[in-house]
């Protein structure tokens, strides 16, 4: 399957779809992070009910997260970091492949980075 390349305009237009998905993804991620302390304690108790409601709720959260990740990826985006909400859009800039870079909470795509530099190598467009 060929890589889909985005222009800055196309990436920004797609944000109207990606942003609410990332909002949901980050909210469900926060639930999992908040639950982890309880789950470590819960799992350390011998004979605990690991199939009970708390564990089942956590599994459902992971399923929701996986579905949201798949929806975002289905648009040709690359999720780089769930903790920071980083999404990359493959692009072609001056004849070379780069990633247009967007971070959850930013108003639009305003940065890019080389394939090998990642978030730390972001440059303003």
C-alpha positions in Angstrom: 0.0 0.0 0.0 1.4 3.4 -1.0 2.0 6.1 1.5 -0.5 8.9 1.4 1.2 12.3 1.4 -0.5 15.3 2.9 -0.2 19.0 2.1 -0.4 21.3 5.1 -3.8 22.4 4.0 -5.0 18.7 3.7 -3.6 17.9 7.2 -5.3 20.9 8.7 -8.6 20.1 7.0 -8.3 16.5 8.4 -7.8 17.8 11.9 -11.6 18.4 12.0 -11.9 14.6 12.0 -8.7 13.8 14.0 -9.1 16.3 16.8 -12.3 14.8 18.3 -10.9 11.3 18.0 -7.7 12.4 19.8 -9.8 14.2 22.4 -11.6 10.9 23.1 -8.3 8.9 22.9 -6.6 11.2 25.5 -9.7 11.0 27.8 -9.7 7.2 27.7 -5.9 7.2 28.2 -6.3 9.3 31.3 -8.8 6.8 32.7 -6.4 4.0 32.2 -3.5 6.0 33.8 -5.7 6.9 36.8 -6.7 3.2 37.1 -3.3 1.8 37.0 -2.5 2.5 40.6 -5.6 0.7 41.7 -4.9 -2.2 39.4 -1.3 -2.8 40.7 -2.7 -2.9 44.2 -5.6 -5.1 43.1 -3.4 -7.6 41.2 -1.0 -7.9 44.1 -3.7 -9.4 46.3 -3.7 -13.2 46.1 -7.0 -14.7 44.9 -8.4 -11.3 43.7 -11.2 -11.3 41.3 -9.2 -10.4 38.1 -12.3 -11.0 36.0 -14.4 -8.7 38.1 -15.9 -5.3 37.3 -12.7 -3.2 37.8 -10.6 -5.4 35.5 -13.4 -5.6 32.9 -13.7 -1.8 32.9 -10.0 -1.5 32.2 -10.2 -4.0 29.4 -13.1 -2.1 27.8 -11.0 1.1 28.0 -8.1 -0.6 26.2 -10.6 -1.8 23.5 -11.9 1.8 23.1 -8.3 3.1 22.8 -7.4 0.5 20.2 -10.5 1.3 18.1 -9.7 5.1 18.3 -6.1 4.5 17.3 -7.2 2.4 14.3 -9.7 5.1 13.3 -7.0 7.7 13.3 -4.5 5.5 11.4 -7.2 4.7 8.8 -6.9 8.3 7.6 -3.2 7.9 6.8 -1.9 9.4 10.0 0.8 8.0 12.3 0.3 8.2 16.1 3.8 8.8 17.5 3.1 9.3 21.2 -0.1 8.6 23.1 1.3 10.3 26.2 1.7 13.7 24.4 -0.9 13.2 21.8 1.5 13.4 18.9 0.2 12.7 15.4 2.3 12.8 12.2 1.1 13.3 8.6 3.4 11.9 5.9 4.4 14.7 3.6 6.7 15.7 0.7 8.7 18.9 1.3 11.1 20.1 -1.3 11.4 16.7 -2.8 12.0 14.7 0.4 9.8 12.8 2.7 9.0 14.5 6.1 6.3 14.4 8.7 3.9 17.2 9.3 3.6 17.2 13.1 0.6 18.0 15.3 0.3 17.8 19.0 -3.0 17.4 20.8 -4.1 20.8 21.9 -2.4 22.8 19.1 -4.8 24.8 16.9 -3.4 23.5 13.6 -0.5 21.8 11.9 2.3 24.3 12.0 5.4 22.1 12.3 7.2 19.4 10.4 10.2 17.2 11.1 12.6 15.0 9.2 11.9 11.3 9.3 14.8 10.6 11.6 14.6 13.6 14.0 11.1 13.1 15.5 9.4 15.6 17.8 12.6 17.1 19.1 13.5 18.1 15.5 10.3 20.0 14.8 10.6 23.1 12.7 8.0 25.7 12.0 6.6 25.4 8.5 
